[in-house]
């Protein structure tokens, strides 16, 4: 099962994301919006179930926070092929990300070594039709970590939440 750990995009921000991407080809469905923290690759349900206790402990060690995003732009480069909301990781997101990567490595997962660039993918219009960058201010409430299953097969992947790990309630 192909999986990743991310932060769901819900509420007002999900509505704003849907509005930003409504005229872009292959827009991400509102229910699929998320910020990816770690891609896990293909693993059995049994191995993923073994992650529940460590992820629960990690989430309990981190307070909820808000991650700012400042630009709607082509991602990962000026040519796309994605359109995404982007921003620098705030201190709380960086701390959560580092804790998550340590937790996953301790559990035996091999992680991608690419630089962590927080983003919410809005669409995959392809490099020929990626719109120009638009500055703005968006806020992602980070209140839980979700373990997702990712199903490829069409122009837009399908994501299914498998488990949720609430962060401590402090904001």
OpenMM code with the backbone's topology and positions (N, CA, C; nanometers):
from openmm import Vec3, app, unit

residues = "UNK UNK UNK UNK UNK UNK UNK UNK UNK UNK UNK UNK UNK UNK UNK UNK UNK UNK UNK UNK UNK UNK UNK UNK UNK UNK UNK UNK UNK UNK UNK UNK UNK UNK UNK UNK UNK UNK UNK UNK UNK UNK UNK UNK UNK UNK UNK UNK UNK UNK UNK UNK UNK UNK UNK UNK UNK UNK UNK UNK UNK UNK UNK UNK UNK UNK UNK UNK UNK UNK UNK UNK UNK UNK UNK UNK UNK UNK UNK UNK UNK UNK UNK UNK UNK UNK UNK UNK UNK UNK UNK UNK UNK UNK UNK UNK UNK UNK UNK UNK UNK UNK UNK UNK UNK UNK UNK UNK UNK UNK UNK UNK UNK UNK UNK UNK UNK UNK UNK UNK UNK UNK UNK UNK UNK UNK UNK UNK UNK UNK UNK UNK UNK UNK UNK UNK UNK UNK UNK UNK UNK UNK UNK UNK UNK UNK UNK UNK UNK UNK UNK UNK UNK UNK UNK UNK UNK UNK UNK UNK UNK UNK UNK UNK UNK UNK UNK UNK UNK UNK UNK".split()
positions = [
    Vec3(0.0857, -0.1168, 0.0000),
    Vec3(0.0000, 0.0000, 0.0000),
    Vec3(0.0909, 0.1239, 0.0000),
    Vec3(0.0709, 0.2133, -0.0956),
    Vec3(0.1499, 0.3357, -0.1100),
    Vec3(0.0962, 0.4395, -0.0114),
    Vec3(0.1837, 0.4941, 0.0768),
    Vec3(0.1351, 0.5811, 0.1847),
    Vec3(0.2245, 0.7020, 0.2080),
    Vec3(0.1670, 0.7991, 0.2781),
    Vec3(0.2415, 0.9161, 0.3217),
    Vec3(0.1771, 0.9720, 0.4477),
    Vec3(0.2503, 1.0601, 0.5153),
    Vec3(0.1988, 1.1291, 0.6336),
    Vec3(0.1883, 1.2759, 0.5983),
    Vec3(0.0731, 1.3348, 0.6294),
    Vec3(0.0507, 1.4742, 0.5947),
    Vec3(-0.0420, 1.5436, 0.6927),
    Vec3(-0.0682, 1.6684, 0.6610),
    Vec3(-0.1599, 1.7521, 0.7383),
    Vec3(-0.2785, 1.7827, 0.6472),
    Vec3(-0.3998, 1.7507, 0.6893),
    Vec3(-0.5163, 1.7771, 0.6040),
    Vec3(-0.5436, 1.9272, 0.5921),
    Vec3(-0.5977, 1.9650, 0.4781),
    Vec3(-0.6426, 2.1034, 0.4562),
    Vec3(-0.7944, 2.0996, 0.4603),
    Vec3(-0.8521, 2.1681, 0.5574),
    Vec3(-0.9975, 2.1647, 0.5767),
    Vec3(-1.0504, 2.3061, 0.5987),
    Vec3(-1.1820, 2.3161, 0.6069),
    Vec3(-1.2464, 2.4423, 0.6424),
    Vec3(-1.2228, 2.5544, 0.5433),
    Vec3(-1.2016, 2.6738, 0.5962),
    Vec3(-1.1870, 2.7942, 0.5150),
    Vec3(-1.0716, 2.7830, 0.4154),
    Vec3(-0.9595, 2.7281, 0.4583),
    Vec3(-0.8460, 2.7168, 0.3668),
    Vec3(-0.8785, 2.6223, 0.2514),
    Vec3(-0.9469, 2.5131, 0.2775),
    Vec3(-0.9865, 2.4214, 0.1700),
    Vec3(-1.0771, 2.4928, 0.0699),
    Vec3(-1.1701, 2.5744, 0.1192),
    Vec3(-1.2580, 2.6515, 0.0307),
    Vec3(-1.1776, 2.7500, -0.0539),
    Vec3(-1.0819, 2.8170, 0.0087),
    Vec3(-0.9986, 2.9136, -0.0638),
    Vec3(-0.9109, 2.8443, -0.1682),
    Vec3(-0.8594, 2.7274, -0.1345),
    Vec3(-0.7792, 2.6498, -0.2306),
    Vec3(-0.8642, 2.6081, -0.3505),
    Vec3(-0.9844, 2.5609, -0.3238),
    Vec3(-1.0746, 2.5189, -0.4320),
    Vec3(-1.1076, 2.6377, -0.5219),
    Vec3(-1.1261, 2.7539, -0.4627),
    Vec3(-1.1550, 2.8740, -0.5402),
    Vec3(-1.0354, 2.9144, -0.6268),
    Vec3(-0.9154, 2.9057, -0.5717),
    Vec3(-0.7945, 2.9399, -0.6472),
    Vec3(-0.7737, 2.8476, -0.7665),
    Vec3(-0.8094, 2.7207, -0.7513),
    Vec3(-0.7779, 2.6228, -0.8551),
    Vec3(-0.8948, 2.5891, -0.9474),
    Vec3(-1.0099, 2.6521, -0.9273),
    Vec3(-1.1288, 2.6097, -1.0038),
    Vec3(-1.1138, 2.6246, -1.1544),
    Vec3(-1.0312, 2.7179, -1.2001),
    Vec3(-1.0157, 2.7363, -1.3450),
    Vec3(-0.8902, 2.6679, -1.3993),
    Vec3(-0.8210, 2.5909, -1.3146),
    Vec3(-0.6985, 2.5239, -1.3573),
    Vec3(-0.7295, 2.3777, -1.3890),
    Vec3(-0.6770, 2.3304, -1.5002),
    Vec3(-0.6954, 2.1909, -1.5415),
    Vec3(-0.6372, 2.0964, -1.4366),
    Vec3(-0.7041, 1.9856, -1.4128),
    Vec3(-0.6615, 1.8825, -1.3175),
    Vec3(-0.6404, 1.9374, -1.1771),
    Vec3(-0.7393, 2.0136, -1.1302),
    Vec3(-0.7350, 2.0668, -0.9941),
    Vec3(-0.7465, 1.9527, -0.8926),
    Vec3(-0.6791, 1.9684, -0.7805),
    Vec3(-0.6867, 1.8709, -0.6720),
    Vec3(-0.8254, 1.8787, -0.6089),
    Vec3(-0.8959, 1.7663, -0.5973),
    Vec3(-1.0262, 1.7692, -0.5303),
    Vec3(-1.0114, 1.8211, -0.3868),
    Vec3(-1.1088, 1.8945, -0.3425),
    Vec3(-1.1061, 1.9566, -0.2096),
    Vec3(-1.0761, 1.8543, -0.0991),
    Vec3(-1.1322, 1.7347, -0.1085),
    Vec3(-1.1097, 1.6316, -0.0068),
    Vec3(-0.9676, 1.5743, -0.0091),
    Vec3(-0.8926, 1.5998, -0.1156),
    Vec3(-0.7560, 1.5484, -0.1275),
    Vec3(-0.6494, 1.6501, -0.0871),
    Vec3(-0.6883, 1.7723, -0.0540),
    Vec3(-0.5901, 1.8760, -0.0212),
    Vec3(-0.5168, 1.8416, 0.1088),
    Vec3(-0.3852, 1.8541, 0.1061),
    Vec3(-0.3025, 1.8228, 0.2231),
    Vec3(-0.1634, 1.8841, 0.2046),
    Vec3(-0.0889, 1.8878, 0.3131),
    Vec3(0.0522, 1.9244, 0.3095),
    Vec3(0.1289, 1.7978, 0.3475),
    Vec3(0.2100, 1.7463, 0.2566),
    Vec3(0.2849, 1.6233, 0.2809),
    Vec3(0.4043, 1.6508, 0.3710),
    Vec3(0.4194, 1.5672, 0.4735),
    Vec3(0.5360, 1.5751, 0.5616),
    Vec3(0.6371, 1.4649, 0.5304),
    Vec3(0.5888, 1.3464, 0.4948),
    Vec3(0.6805, 1.2360, 0.4651),
    Vec3(0.6123, 1.1347, 0.3744),
    Vec3(0.6791, 1.0998, 0.2658),
    Vec3(0.6319, 0.9930, 0.1787),
    Vec3(0.6944, 0.8628, 0.2275),
    Vec3(0.6128, 0.7622, 0.2511),
    Vec3(0.6599, 0.6362, 0.3074),
    Vec3(0.6866, 0.5296, 0.2026),
    Vec3(0.6241, 0.5401, 0.0862),
    Vec3(0.6383, 0.4369, -0.0154),
    Vec3(0.5373, 0.3255, 0.0058),
    Vec3(0.5668, 0.2086, -0.0507),
    Vec3(0.4775, 0.0926, -0.0427),
    Vec3(0.5103, 0.0076, 0.0792),
    Vec3(0.4083, -0.0150, 0.1641),
    Vec3(0.4272, -0.0950, 0.2848),
    Vec3(0.2991, -0.1706, 0.3176),
    Vec3(0.3146, -0.2776, 0.3944),
    Vec3(0.1992, -0.3578, 0.4351),
    Vec3(0.1195, -0.2851, 0.5435),
    Vec3(-0.0064, -0.3203, 0.5542),
    Vec3(-0.0919, -0.2626, 0.6589),
    Vec3(-0.0355, -0.2969, 0.7976),
    Vec3(0.0200, -0.4176, 0.8130),
    Vec3(0.0774, -0.4565, 0.9424),
    Vec3(0.1917, -0.3628, 0.9827),
    Vec3(0.2804, -0.3329, 0.8896),
    Vec3(0.3914, -0.2423, 0.9203),
    Vec3(0.3384, -0.1025, 0.9515),
    Vec3(0.2405, -0.0563, 0.8762),
    Vec3(0.1829, 0.0764, 0.9014),
    Vec3(0.1134, 0.0808, 1.0372),
    Vec3(0.0498, -0.0291, 1.0773),
    Vec3(-0.0152, -0.0345, 1.2092),
    Vec3(0.0864, -0.0219, 1.3224),
    Vec3(0.2090, -0.0682, 1.2989),
    Vec3(0.3140, -0.0556, 1.3992),
    Vec3(0.3570, 0.0894, 1.4206),
    Vec3(0.3220, 0.1759, 1.3282),
    Vec3(0.3548, 0.3188, 1.3401),
    Vec3(0.2599, 0.3937, 1.4325),
    Vec3(0.1438, 0.3375, 1.4611),
    Vec3(0.0409, 0.4104, 1.5357),
    Vec3(0.0896, 0.4601, 1.6710),
    Vec3(0.1502, 0.3755, 1.7510),
    Vec3(0.1948, 0.4186, 1.8845),
    Vec3(0.3036, 0.5258, 1.8760),
    Vec3(0.4084, 0.5086, 1.7938),
    Vec3(0.5093, 0.6142, 1.7851),
    Vec3(0.4535, 0.7464, 1.7298),
    Vec3(0.3617, 0.7390, 1.6329),
    Vec3(0.3040, 0.8625, 1.5784),
    Vec3(0.2128, 0.9301, 1.6800),
    Vec3(0.1417, 0.8521, 1.7571),
    Vec3(0.0568, 0.9076, 1.8626),
    Vec3(0.1437, 0.9800, 1.9660),
    Vec3(0.2550, 0.9189, 2.0056),
    Vec3(0.3466, 0.9812, 2.1018),
    Vec3(0.4060, 1.1094, 2.0444),
    Vec3(0.4457, 1.1055, 1.9187),
    Vec3(0.5009, 1.2250, 1.8537),
    Vec3(0.3978, 1.3379, 1.8528),
    Vec3(0.2760, 1.3063, 1.8120),
    Vec3(0.1702, 1.4086, 1.8054),
    Vec3(0.1425, 1.4678, 1.9436),
    Vec3(0.1441, 1.3840, 2.0461),
    Vec3(0.1200, 1.4322, 2.1824),
    Vec3(0.2290, 1.5263, 2.2315),
    Vec3(0.3482, 1.5157, 2.1739),
    Vec3(0.4611, 1.6004, 2.2136),
    Vec3(0.4625, 1.7361, 2.1436),
    Vec3(0.3673, 1.7595, 2.0529),
    Vec3(0.3657, 1.8839, 1.9756),
    Vec3(0.2312, 1.9537, 1.9901),
    Vec3(0.2375, 2.0827, 2.0157),
    Vec3(0.1158, 2.1642, 2.0246),
    Vec3(0.0668, 2.1995, 1.8845),
    Vec3(-0.0618, 2.2185, 1.8710),
    Vec3(-0.1196, 2.2681, 1.7457),
    Vec3(-0.0624, 2.4060, 1.7157),
    Vec3(-0.0577, 2.4410, 1.5886),
    Vec3(-0.0026, 2.5700, 1.5465),
    Vec3(-0.0593, 2.6060, 1.4097),
    Vec3(-0.0220, 2.7226, 1.3610),
    Vec3(-0.0645, 2.7682, 1.2283),
    Vec3(0.0591, 2.7853, 1.1402),
    Vec3(0.0545, 2.7238, 1.0218),
    Vec3(0.1625, 2.7360, 0.9236),
    Vec3(0.1208, 2.8382, 0.8176),
    Vec3(0.1950, 2.9509, 0.8067),
    Vec3(0.1612, 3.0490, 0.7025),
    Vec3(0.2102, 3.0047, 0.5644),
    Vec3(0.1348, 3.0414, 0.4637),
    Vec3(0.1696, 3.0195, 0.3229),
    Vec3(0.1549, 3.1543, 0.2523),
    Vec3(0.2503, 3.1880, 0.1648),
    Vec3(0.2550, 3.3238, 0.1107),
    Vec3(0.2453, 3.3365, -0.0398),
    Vec3(0.2464, 3.2258, -0.1117),
    Vec3(0.2454, 3.2380, -0.2570),
    Vec3(0.1710, 3.1212, -0.3195),
    Vec3(0.0948, 3.1493, -0.4224),
    Vec3(0.0341, 3.0481, -0.5082),
    Vec3(0.1189, 3.0510, -0.6344),
    Vec3(0.1947, 2.9435, -0.6587),
    Vec3(0.2952, 2.9490, -0.7643),
    Vec3(0.3200, 2.8124, -0.8268),
    Vec3(0.3863, 2.8129, -0.9438),
    Vec3(0.4284, 2.6853, -1.0029),
    Vec3(0.5232, 2.6150, -0.9060),
    Vec3(0.5147, 2.4812, -0.9019),
    Vec3(0.5939, 2.4031, -0.8072),
    Vec3(0.6337, 2.2721, -0.8725),
    Vec3(0.7512, 2.2191, -0.8554),
    Vec3(0.8583, 2.2640, -0.7680),
    Vec3(0.9511, 2.3681, -0.8293),
    Vec3(0.9279, 2.4037, -0.9568),
    Vec3(1.0091, 2.5067, -1.0210),
    Vec3(0.9164, 2.6022, -1.0962),
    Vec3(0.9715, 2.7022, -1.1601),
    Vec3(0.8905, 2.7987, -1.2362),
    Vec3(0.8156, 2.7327, -1.3519),
    Vec3(0.8601, 2.6147, -1.3942),
    Vec3(0.7947, 2.5418, -1.5033),
    Vec3(0.6887, 2.4454, -1.4520),
    Vec3(0.6730, 2.4350, -1.3221),
    Vec3(0.5738, 2.3430, -1.2668),
    Vec3(0.6303, 2.2041, -1.2525),
    Vec3(0.5536, 2.1022, -1.2769),
    Vec3(0.4251, 2.0981, -1.3461),
    Vec3(0.3047, 2.1199, -1.2551),
    Vec3(0.3289, 2.1473, -1.1255),
    Vec3(0.2195, 2.1651, -1.0314),
    Vec3(0.1968, 2.3125, -1.0018),
    Vec3(0.0776, 2.3424, -0.9503),
    Vec3(0.0455, 2.4739, -0.8949),
    Vec3(0.0213, 2.4497, -0.7475),
    Vec3(0.0864, 2.5299, -0.6605),
    Vec3(0.0787, 2.5027, -0.5175),
    Vec3(0.0826, 2.6305, -0.4351),
    Vec3(0.0263, 2.6216, -0.3133),
    Vec3(0.0476, 2.7240, -0.2123),
    Vec3(0.1780, 2.6879, -0.1434),
    Vec3(0.2665, 2.7860, -0.1267),
    Vec3(0.3974, 2.7589, -0.0687),
    Vec3(0.4300, 2.8585, 0.0421),
    Vec3(0.5250, 2.8217, 0.1237),
    Vec3(0.5734, 2.9087, 0.2297),
    Vec3(0.6914, 2.8437, 0.2993),
    Vec3(0.7685, 2.9221, 0.3707),
    Vec3(0.8785, 2.8687, 0.4502),
    Vec3(0.8202, 2.8005, 0.5737),
    Vec3(0.8819, 2.6920, 0.6146),
    Vec3(0.8350, 2.6216, 0.7348),
    Vec3(0.8559, 2.7097, 0.8572),
    Vec3(0.7486, 2.7331, 0.9324),
    Vec3(0.7615, 2.8059, 1.0586),
    Vec3(0.8359, 2.7152, 1.1571),
    Vec3(0.8792, 2.7706, 1.2692),
    Vec3(0.9547, 2.6931, 1.3665),
    Vec3(0.8821, 2.5686, 1.4134),
    Vec3(0.7525, 2.5809, 1.4382),
    Vec3(0.6747, 2.4652, 1.4865),
    Vec3(0.6652, 2.3554, 1.3807),
    Vec3(0.6493, 2.3929, 1.2532),
    Vec3(0.6424, 2.2916, 1.1471),
    Vec3(0.7786, 2.2260, 1.1296),
    Vec3(0.8848, 2.3040, 1.1344),
    Vec3(1.0190, 2.2476, 1.1212),
    Vec3(1.0460, 2.1476, 1.2339),
    Vec3(1.0081, 2.1830, 1.3553),
    Vec3(1.0280, 2.0943, 1.4706),
    Vec3(0.9461, 1.9658, 1.4546),
    Vec3(0.8206, 1.9781, 1.4113),
    Vec3(0.7357, 1.8613, 1.3888),
    Vec3(0.7947, 1.7725, 1.2790),
    Vec3(0.8380, 1.8346, 1.1700),
    Vec3(0.8971, 1.7608, 1.0579),
    Vec3(1.0223, 1.6836, 1.1025),
    Vec3(1.1095, 1.7498, 1.1759),
    Vec3(1.2322, 1.6834, 1.2222),
    Vec3(1.1994, 1.5691, 1.3183),
    Vec3(1.1023, 1.5901, 1.4081),
    Vec3(1.0595, 1.4836, 1.4977),
    Vec3(0.9998, 1.3662, 1.4218),
    Vec3(0.9216, 1.3963, 1.3186),
    Vec3(0.8596, 1.2911, 1.2377),
    Vec3(0.9660, 1.2109, 1.1636),
    Vec3(1.0613, 1.2783, 1.1014),
    Vec3(1.1632, 1.2047, 1.0264),
    Vec3(1.2469, 1.1171, 1.1203),
    Vec3(1.2781, 1.1671, 1.2390),
    Vec3(1.3513, 1.0857, 1.3364),
    Vec3(1.2677, 0.9645, 1.3790),
    Vec3(1.1398, 0.9864, 1.4055),
    Vec3(1.0485, 0.8782, 1.4444),
    Vec3(1.0427, 0.7717, 1.3352),
    Vec3(1.0270, 0.8131, 1.2110),
    Vec3(1.0147, 0.7178, 1.1005),
    Vec3(1.1442, 0.6410, 1.0770),
    Vec3(1.2568, 0.7100, 1.0849),
    Vec3(1.3855, 0.6417, 1.0668),
    Vec3(1.4085, 0.5401, 1.1794),
    Vec3(1.3705, 0.5761, 1.3019),
    Vec3(1.3825, 0.4849, 1.4154),
    Vec3(1.2988, 0.3593, 1.3919),
    Vec3(1.1865, 0.3752, 1.3220),
    Vec3(1.0988, 0.2620, 1.2916),
    Vec3(1.1434, 0.1849, 1.1671),
    Vec3(1.2562, 0.2264, 1.1070),
    Vec3(1.3122, 0.1525, 0.9944),
    Vec3(1.2705, 0.2007, 0.8568),
    Vec3(1.2042, 0.3146, 0.8481),
    Vec3(1.1627, 0.3670, 0.7177),
    Vec3(1.2777, 0.4449, 0.6539),
    Vec3(1.2939, 0.4283, 0.5239),
    Vec3(1.3904, 0.5047, 0.4466),
    Vec3(1.3156, 0.6218, 0.3855),
    Vec3(1.3640, 0.7427, 0.4101),
    Vec3(1.2944, 0.8628, 0.3646),
    Vec3(1.3697, 0.9337, 0.2533),
    Vec3(1.2953, 1.0076, 0.1749),
    Vec3(1.3488, 1.0900, 0.0677),
    Vec3(1.4421, 1.1954, 0.1282),
    Vec3(1.5547, 1.2186, 0.0657),
    Vec3(1.6523, 1.3140, 0.1185),
    Vec3(1.6353, 1.4556, 0.0602),
    Vec3(1.5297, 1.4767, -0.0184),
    Vec3(1.5088, 1.6108, -0.0751),
    Vec3(1.4797, 1.7124, 0.0349),
    Vec3(1.5141, 1.8366, 0.0077),
    Vec3(1.4859, 1.9467, 0.0991),
    Vec3(1.3354, 1.9569, 0.1230),
    Vec3(1.2945, 1.9713, 0.2481),
    Vec3(1.1529, 1.9856, 0.2823),
    Vec3(1.1063, 2.1250, 0.2410),
    Vec3(1.0082, 2.1293, 0.1507),
    Vec3(0.9490, 2.2553, 0.1038),
    Vec3(0.7987, 2.2477, 0.1263),
    Vec3(0.7484, 2.3088, 0.2329),
    Vec3(0.6052, 2.3003, 0.2615),
    Vec3(0.5219, 2.3555, 0.1459),
    Vec3(0.4225, 2.2777, 0.1049),
    Vec3(0.3347, 2.3221, -0.0032),
    Vec3(0.2051, 2.2414, -0.0007),
    Vec3(0.1030, 2.3003, -0.0575),
    Vec3(-0.0257, 2.2342, -0.0788),
    Vec3(-0.0489, 2.2342, -0.2287),
    Vec3(-0.0505, 2.1174, -0.2893),
    Vec3(-0.0706, 2.1084, -0.4342),
    Vec3(-0.2159, 2.1386, -0.4683),
    Vec3(-0.2357, 2.2408, -0.5502),
    Vec3(-0.3703, 2.2809, -0.5911),
    Vec3(-0.4140, 2.2151, -0.7217),
    Vec3(-0.3167, 2.1894, -0.8106),
    Vec3(-0.3497, 2.1337, -0.9418),
    Vec3(-0.2233, 2.0846, -1.0100),
    Vec3(-0.2436, 2.0021, -1.1108),
    Vec3(-0.1339, 1.9581, -1.1963),
    Vec3(-0.1714, 1.9893, -1.3410),
    Vec3(-0.1614, 2.1180, -1.3773),
    Vec3(-0.2030, 2.1562, -1.5118),
    Vec3(-0.1028, 2.1182, -1.6199),
    Vec3(0.0180, 2.0785, -1.5826),
    Vec3(0.1230, 2.0503, -1.6801),
    Vec3(0.2050, 2.1749, -1.7050),
    Vec3(0.3282, 2.1578, -1.7422),
    Vec3(0.4196, 2.2718, -1.7541),
    Vec3(0.3789, 2.3710, -1.8634),
    Vec3(0.3025, 2.3275, -1.9632),
    Vec3(0.2635, 2.4187, -2.0712),
    Vec3(0.1570, 2.5188, -2.0280),
    Vec3(0.0846, 2.4890, -1.9194),
    Vec3(-0.0265, 2.5775, -1.8831),
    Vec3(-0.0264, 2.6184, -1.7355),
    Vec3(0.0917, 2.6217, -1.6730),
    Vec3(0.0986, 2.6619, -1.5331),
    Vec3(0.0801, 2.8135, -1.5240),
    Vec3(-0.0173, 2.8591, -1.4439),
    Vec3(-0.0378, 3.0040, -1.4281),
    Vec3(0.0816, 3.0705, -1.3594),
    Vec3(0.0843, 3.2015, -1.3636),
    Vec3(0.1911, 3.2780, -1.2984),
    Vec3(0.1695, 3.2790, -1.1476),
    Vec3(0.2753, 3.3171, -1.0747),
    Vec3(0.2698, 3.3262, -0.9291),
    Vec3(0.1765, 3.4370, -0.8837),
    Vec3(0.1083, 3.4123, -0.7727),
    Vec3(0.0186, 3.5096, -0.7116),
    Vec3(0.0526, 3.5180, -0.5633),
    Vec3(0.0985, 3.6346, -0.5151),
    Vec3(0.1251, 3.6456, -0.3709),
    Vec3(-0.0063, 3.6516, -0.2936),
    Vec3(0.0000, 3.6178, -0.1672),
    Vec3(-0.1185, 3.6227, -0.0824),
    Vec3(-0.0841, 3.5788, 0.0581),
    Vec3(-0.1856, 3.5658, 0.1398),
    Vec3(-0.1674, 3.5174, 0.2764),
    Vec3(-0.2712, 3.4094, 0.3038),
    Vec3(-0.2224, 3.2909, 0.3345),
    Vec3(-0.3073, 3.1788, 0.3681),
    Vec3(-0.2528, 3.1160, 0.4953),
    Vec3(-0.3386, 3.0591, 0.5760),
    Vec3(-0.2982, 2.9981, 0.7029),
    Vec3(-0.3512, 2.8557, 0.7112),
    Vec3(-0.2594, 2.7625, 0.7368),
    Vec3(-0.2960, 2.6220, 0.7530),
    Vec3(-0.2932, 2.5868, 0.9014),
    Vec3(-0.4102, 2.5633, 0.9630),
    Vec3(-0.4106, 2.5151, 1.1012),
    Vec3(-0.3560, 2.3718, 1.1044),
    Vec3(-0.2520, 2.3506, 1.1818),
    Vec3(-0.1913, 2.2178, 1.1943),
    Vec3(-0.2335, 2.1627, 1.3304),
    Vec3(-0.3338, 2.0759, 1.3275),
    Vec3(-0.3908, 2.0220, 1.4511),
    Vec3(-0.3771, 1.8701, 1.4621),
    Vec3(-0.3351, 1.8055, 1.3520),
    Vec3(-0.3193, 1.6602, 1.3547),
    Vec3(-0.2312, 1.6145, 1.2393),
    Vec3(-0.1775, 1.4963, 1.2551),
    Vec3(-0.1064, 1.4262, 1.1482),
    Vec3(-0.1997, 1.3173, 1.0974),
    Vec3(-0.2009, 1.2978, 0.9659),
    Vec3(-0.2825, 1.1913, 0.9085),
    Vec3(-0.1927, 1.0962, 0.8314),
    Vec3(-0.2198, 0.9677, 0.8459),
    Vec3(-0.1576, 0.8655, 0.7640),
    Vec3(-0.2532, 0.8395, 0.6482),
    Vec3(-0.2043, 0.8599, 0.5260),
    Vec3(-0.2874, 0.8461, 0.4059),
    Vec3(-0.2404, 0.7290, 0.3206),
    Vec3(-0.3359, 0.6645, 0.2543),
    Vec3(-0.3087, 0.5721, 0.1448),
    Vec3(-0.3202, 0.6523, 0.0170),
    Vec3(-0.2292, 0.6306, -0.0768),
    Vec3(-0.2297, 0.7028, -0.2033),
    Vec3(-0.2488, 0.6044, -0.3169),
    Vec3(-0.3533, 0.6278, -0.3969),
    Vec3(-0.3838, 0.5398, -0.5098),
    Vec3(-0.3634, 0.6181, -0.6385),
    Vec3(-0.2647, 0.5749, -0.7173),
    Vec3(-0.2410, 0.6392, -0.8467),
    Vec3(-0.3256, 0.5689, -0.9517),
    Vec3(-0.3377, 0.6300, -1.0677),
    Vec3(-0.4110, 0.5618, -1.1731),
    Vec3(-0.4787, 0.6559, -1.2703),
    Vec3(-0.5178, 0.7717, -1.2262),
    Vec3(-0.5796, 0.8688, -1.3147),
    Vec3(-0.4961, 0.9946, -1.3176),
    Vec3(-0.5478, 1.1000, -1.3755),
    Vec3(-0.4720, 1.2249, -1.3772),
    Vec3(-0.4533, 1.2834, -1.2371),
    Vec3(-0.5445, 1.2465, -1.1457),
    Vec3(-0.5381, 1.2975, -1.0085),
    Vec3(-0.5378, 1.1773, -0.9139),
    Vec3(-0.4362, 1.1671, -0.8250),
    Vec3(-0.4345, 1.0550, -0.7299),
    Vec3(-0.5540, 1.0608, -0.6358),
    Vec3(-0.5883, 0.9451, -0.5805),
    Vec3(-0.6945, 0.9357, -0.4810),
    Vec3(-0.6290, 0.9082, -0.3469),
    Vec3(-0.6691, 0.9824, -0.2432),
    Vec3(-0.6118, 0.9662, -0.1100),
    Vec3(-0.7192, 0.9200, -0.0121),
    Vec3(-0.6814, 0.8253, 0.0724),
    Vec3(-0.7724, 0.7750, 0.1750),
    Vec3(-0.7044, 0.7875, 0.3113),
    Vec3(-0.7650, 0.8611, 0.4047),
    Vec3(-0.7077, 0.8665, 0.5394),
    Vec3(-0.7191, 0.7298, 0.6065),
    Vec3(-0.6068, 0.6815, 0.6612),
    Vec3(-0.6054, 0.5531, 0.7317),
    Vec3(-0.6059, 0.5716, 0.8827),
    Vec3(-0.5437, 0.6806, 0.9297),
    Vec3(-0.5372, 0.7062, 1.0740),
    Vec3(-0.5094, 0.8545, 1.0969),
    Vec3(-0.5564, 0.9040, 1.2114),
    Vec3(-0.5355, 1.0440, 1.2503),
    Vec3(-0.4682, 1.0475, 1.3868),
    Vec3(-0.3741, 1.1418, 1.4034),
    Vec3(-0.2995, 1.1552, 1.5271),
    Vec3(-0.3064, 1.3017, 1.5691),
    Vec3(-0.3999, 1.3373, 1.6590),
    Vec3(-0.4175, 1.4771, 1.6995),
    Vec3(-0.2954, 1.5302, 1.7753),
    Vec3(-0.2557, 1.6522, 1.7419),
    Vec3(-0.1537, 1.7216, 1.8191),
    Vec3(-0.2190, 1.7700, 1.9483),
    Vec3(-0.1374, 1.8062, 2.0466),
    Vec3(-0.1976, 1.8596, 2.1696),
    Vec3(-0.2737, 1.9876, 2.1343),
    Vec3(-0.3765, 2.0171, 2.2069),
    Vec3(-0.4756, 2.1184, 2.1688),
    Vec3(-0.4280, 2.2640, 2.1783),
    Vec3(-0.3163, 2.2896, 2.2451),
    Vec3(-0.2707, 2.4281, 2.2596),
    Vec3(-0.2495, 2.4935, 2.1239),
    Vec3(-0.2854, 2.6200, 2.1127),
    Vec3(-0.2579, 2.6965, 1.9903),
    Vec3(-0.1645, 2.8064, 2.0223),
] * unit.nanometer
topology = app.Topology()
chain = topology.addChain("A")
for resn in residues:
    res = topology.addResidue(resn, chain)
    for name in ("N", "CA", "C"):
        topology.addAtom(name, app.Element.getBySymbol(name[0]), res)
